[in-house]
Amino acid sequence: MSFDLQGRVAVVFGVANKRSIAWSIAQGLHNAGAKLAVTYQNERLEQEARDLILSLPGAEAFMCDVSHDGDIDALFSKLKERYGKLHVLVHSVAFAPADELKGEFLNTTREGFRVAHDVSVYSLIAVSRAAAPLMEDGGSIITMTYYGAEKVVPHYNVMGVAKASLECTVRYLAYDLGKRKIRVNAIKTLAARGIAGFGDMQKSHAERAPLQRNVDVNEVGATGVFLASDASSGITGEVIFVDCGYNIMGF
């Protein structure tokens, strides 16, 4: 078994800038030899995202808003025409309205709850359904989750509930797609830049984690390459922590 992805085609959802986990995974997949299709959400993000994506030789950039089924259908039609087959899908997409990440979870709005689950969770189902027919040789689907799915992180609020739903979705998709030799897994990190106090949390993580440091984003990228490769061929339906061991600590 190896991390060699020569001859494999991967699509990565969620590249916004050079600091994003999706970008780190995209770089890792490229270095392992995969052909890359990378998406960005909309015209507002187009310039920065396209310049970044096209800096990887051979990578192609596509616009796709995963909250619109028409965008997803159009994208996968292009991928089928361009590549024929697909082997890896990386889903690094999450969103909740900013106001939902302030104050108390008790005040979550119906619309905020809907948006968070539509964009952050249902999108995984939608893109997996579209990708499955192209994964004729089997494949690997990878999504990103966060510590707040199982522990209370103040101000993460509805996103914590959405991430818990995402992790459950991974298990159900793994069951459905296993017969097609498609694996579905999640990487769980401590990265959550959108919430208040993130800098203080990082300091606490480094102090308490067994490795006594924070995770480098490239380590998350390397885990993505592992899950995309044959080296992880027996792993599906799992949530893999990449957090320097922070999650094992009681206090």
C-alpha positions as CSV (number, residue, x, y, z in Angstrom):
1,M,0.0,0.0,0.0
2,S,1.2,3.5,-0.8
3,F,0.1,7.1,-0.9
4,D,0.7,7.2,-4.7
5,L,-2.3,8.8,-6.4
6,Q,-0.9,8.7,-10.0
7,G,-3.8,8.2,-12.4
8,R,-6.4,9.2,-9.9
9,V,-8.8,12.2,-10.3
10,A,-9.8,14.2,-7.3
11,V,-12.3,17.0,-6.8
12,V,-11.9,19.3,-3.8
13,F,-14.8,21.5,-2.6
14,G,-14.2,24.5,-0.3
15,V,-10.9,26.2,-1.3
16,A,-11.3,29.9,-0.3
17,N,-7.7,31.0,0.4
18,K,-4.2,29.7,1.1
19,R,-5.1,29.2,4.8
20,S,-7.9,26.8,4.3
21,I,-7.7,23.2,5.1
22,A,-9.1,22.4,1.7
23,W,-6.1,24.1,0.1
24,S,-3.7,22.0,2.2
25,I,-5.4,18.8,1.2
26,A,-5.5,19.9,-2.5
27,Q,-1.7,20.5,-2.3
28,G,-1.1,17.1,-0.8
29,L,-3.2,15.3,-3.4
30,H,-1.4,17.2,-6.2
31,N,2.0,16.2,-4.7
32,A,0.9,12.6,-4.6
33,G,0.1,12.7,-8.3
34,A,-3.6,13.2,-8.5
35,K,-5.3,15.1,-11.3
36,L,-7.2,18.0,-9.5
37,A,-10.5,19.7,-10.0
38,V,-10.9,22.4,-7.4
39,T,-14.1,24.4,-6.8
40,Y,-14.8,27.8,-5.3
41,Q,-18.2,29.1,-4.2
42,N,-18.9,32.2,-6.2
43,E,-17.7,35.2,-8.2
44,R,-16.7,37.1,-5.1
45,L,-14.1,34.5,-4.3
46,E,-13.2,33.8,-7.9
47,Q,-10.0,35.9,-8.3
48,E,-8.2,34.7,-5.2
49,A,-9.3,31.1,-5.5
50,R,-8.6,30.8,-9.2
51,D,-5.1,32.2,-8.9
52,L,-4.4,29.8,-6.0
53,I,-5.8,26.8,-7.8
54,L,-4.1,27.4,-11.0
55,S,-0.8,27.8,-9.2
56,L,-0.8,23.9,-9.1
57,P,0.3,22.7,-12.5
58,G,-2.5,20.8,-14.2
59,A,-5.2,21.7,-11.7
60,E,-8.5,23.1,-13.0
61,A,-10.8,25.5,-11.3
62,F,-14.6,25.4,-11.3
63,M,-17.3,27.6,-9.7
64,C,-19.9,25.6,-7.7
65,D,-22.3,26.8,-5.0
66,V,-23.2,23.5,-3.2
67,S,-26.4,25.0,-1.9
68,H,-27.8,24.9,-5.5
69,D,-28.5,21.5,-7.1
70,G,-28.2,23.0,-10.5
71,D,-24.6,24.0,-9.8
72,I,-23.8,20.5,-8.6
73,D,-25.4,18.9,-11.6
74,A,-23.5,21.2,-14.0
75,L,-20.2,20.6,-12.3
76,F,-20.4,16.9,-12.4
77,S,-21.4,16.9,-16.0
78,K,-18.3,18.9,-16.7
79,L,-16.2,16.5,-14.6
80,K,-17.6,13.5,-16.5
81,E,-16.8,15.1,-19.8
82,R,-13.4,16.3,-18.8
83,Y,-12.1,13.3,-16.8
84,G,-14.5,10.4,-17.4
85,K,-14.0,8.9,-13.9
86,L,-13.5,10.2,-10.4
87,H,-11.6,8.6,-7.5
88,V,-11.5,11.1,-4.7
89,L,-13.9,13.8,-3.3
90,V,-13.0,16.2,-0.6
91,H,-15.8,18.1,1.1
92,S,-14.5,21.0,3.1
93,V,-17.6,23.2,3.2
94,A,-19.4,24.7,6.2
95,F,-21.4,27.8,6.9
96,A,-23.8,29.4,9.3
97,P,-25.0,33.0,9.4
98,A,-22.6,35.1,11.5
99,D,-25.3,36.1,13.9
100,E,-25.9,32.5,14.8
101,L,-22.3,32.3,16.2
102,K,-22.9,35.0,18.7
103,G,-24.8,34.9,22.0
104,E,-26.6,31.8,23.3
105,F,-27.4,28.6,21.3
106,L,-30.9,28.9,22.8
107,N,-31.5,31.8,20.4
108,T,-30.8,29.9,17.2
109,T,-33.2,30.9,14.6
110,R,-35.2,28.5,12.4
111,E,-33.6,30.0,9.3
112,G,-30.1,29.8,10.8
113,F,-30.6,26.2,11.7
114,R,-31.8,25.4,8.1
115,V,-28.9,27.2,6.4
116,A,-26.2,25.6,8.6
117,H,-27.5,22.1,7.9
118,D,-28.2,22.7,4.2
119,V,-24.8,24.1,3.4
120,S,-22.7,22.1,5.9
121,V,-24.4,18.7,5.9
122,Y,-26.9,18.2,3.1
123,S,-24.2,19.3,0.6
124,L,-22.2,16.2,1.5
125,I,-25.1,14.0,0.5
126,A,-25.7,16.0,-2.7
127,V,-22.2,15.9,-3.9
128,S,-21.7,12.3,-2.9
129,R,-24.8,11.3,-4.9
130,A,-23.5,13.1,-7.9
131,A,-20.0,11.7,-7.6
132,A,-21.0,8.0,-7.1
133,P,-21.7,7.2,-10.7
134,L,-18.3,8.5,-11.7
135,M,-16.5,6.4,-9.1
136,E,-16.7,3.3,-11.2
137,D,-13.5,1.9,-9.7
138,G,-14.5,2.7,-6.1
139,G,-13.3,5.8,-4.4
140,S,-12.8,7.9,-1.3
141,I,-15.0,10.7,0.0
142,I,-13.5,12.9,2.8
143,T,-15.2,15.6,4.8
144,M,-14.1,17.9,7.6
145,T,-15.6,18.1,11.1
146,Y,-14.7,19.8,14.4
147,Y,-14.4,19.1,18.1
148,G,-17.6,21.1,18.7
149,A,-19.6,18.3,17.3
150,E,-19.3,16.4,20.6
151,K,-18.2,18.9,23.2
152,V,-19.7,22.3,23.9
153,V,-17.6,25.1,22.4
154,P,-19.1,28.5,23.4
155,H,-20.3,30.5,20.4
156,Y,-20.0,27.5,18.0
157,N,-23.7,27.1,18.6
158,V,-25.7,25.7,15.6
159,M,-22.5,24.7,13.8
160,G,-21.8,22.2,16.6
161,V,-25.1,20.6,15.9
162,A,-24.5,20.7,12.2
163,K,-21.1,19.0,12.6
164,A,-22.7,16.3,14.7
165,S,-25.2,15.7,12.0
166,L,-22.4,15.6,9.4
167,E,-20.6,12.9,11.4
168,C,-23.7,10.8,11.4
169,T,-24.2,11.4,7.7
170,V,-20.7,10.0,7.1
171,R,-21.7,6.7,8.7
172,Y,-25.0,6.4,6.7
173,L,-23.2,7.3,3.5
174,A,-20.5,4.8,4.2
175,Y,-23.1,2.1,4.6
176,D,-24.9,3.0,1.4
177,L,-21.8,3.4,-0.7
178,G,-19.8,0.5,0.6
179,K,-21.3,-1.9,-1.9
180,R,-19.8,0.3,-4.6
181,K,-16.4,0.2,-3.0
182,I,-16.6,3.9,-2.1
183,R,-15.3,4.8,1.4
184,V,-16.6,7.8,3.4
185,N,-14.6,9.3,6.3
186,A,-14.2,12.5,8.2
187,I,-11.2,14.3,9.6
188,K,-11.8,16.1,13.0
189,T,-9.7,19.1,13.9
190,L,-9.6,21.9,16.3
191,A,-9.8,24.6,13.6
192,A,-12.7,27.0,13.9
193,R,-11.6,30.5,13.0
194,G,-15.1,31.8,12.7
195,I,-15.8,31.8,16.4
196,A,-14.9,34.3,19.1
197,G,-11.9,33.5,21.3
198,F,-10.2,31.2,18.7
199,G,-6.7,32.5,19.6
200,D,-7.2,31.8,23.3
201,M,-8.5,28.3,22.5
202,Q,-5.4,27.6,20.4
203,K,-3.2,28.5,23.3
204,S,-5.2,26.2,25.6
205,H,-5.1,23.4,23.1
206,A,-1.3,23.6,22.8
207,E,-0.9,23.6,26.6
208,R,-3.2,20.6,27.2
209,A,-2.5,18.4,24.1
210,P,-0.2,15.4,24.7
211,L,2.1,16.7,21.9
212,Q,2.1,20.1,23.6
213,R,1.5,22.0,20.4
214,N,-1.2,22.9,17.8
215,V,-1.6,20.9,14.6
216,D,0.0,22.2,11.5
217,V,-2.5,22.5,8.6
218,N,-0.1,20.4,6.5
219,E,-0.7,17.5,8.9
220,V,-4.4,17.7,8.2
221,G,-3.5,17.7,4.5
222,A,-1.4,14.6,4.9
223,T,-4.2,12.8,6.6
224,G,-6.5,13.7,3.7
225,V,-3.9,12.1,1.3
226,F,-3.8,9.0,3.5
227,L,-7.6,8.7,3.4
228,A,-7.6,9.2,-0.4
229,S,-5.0,6.5,-0.9
230,D,-5.0,2.7,-0.9
231,A,-3.2,2.8,2.4
232,S,-6.6,3.4,4.1
233,S,-8.5,0.9,1.9
234,G,-10.0,-0.8,5.0
235,I,-11.3,2.4,6.7
236,T,-14.8,3.7,6.2
237,G,-17.4,5.4,8.3
238,E,-14.8,6.8,10.7
239,V,-14.0,10.2,12.2
240,I,-10.3,10.5,12.5
241,F,-8.9,13.1,15.0
242,V,-5.9,15.2,13.9
243,D,-5.5,17.3,17.0
244,C,-2.2,16.4,18.7
245,G,-4.2,14.1,21.0
246,Y,-6.2,16.9,22.6
247,N,-9.4,14.9,22.5
248,I,-8.1,12.1,24.8
249,M,-7.6,14.5,27.7
250,G,-10.2,14.7,30.6
251,F,-9.0,18.0,31.9
